[in-house]
């Protein structure tokens, strides 16, 4: 899980995910609190994540950008994205930086 002990490779993937920006909110997915877990199996990164709403029109775009960012990490060839709705995303999952950018105090 995020926040628990991550391997060096999982940390690299976590940092790569910080480059993926939600185009509507203009904040990266990590700071928005969308990334719930990162695992590596062989050369595949498995990302457990959520979005603000089901049926988000940006899902495909974000999936492509996530896959591009993650497969740029050395020794990672594939990315599997598991989109989940529990636990439900709420603004309290955002980092302090994201809240400041979005004007949420």
Secondary structure, DSSP 8 states (H G I E B T S, - for coil): -TTS---HHHHHHHHHHTT-EETTTTEEHHHHT-EEEEEEETTEEEEEE--SSTT-TTHHHHHHHHHHHHHTSTT--EEEEEE--SS---GGGS-HHHHHHHT--
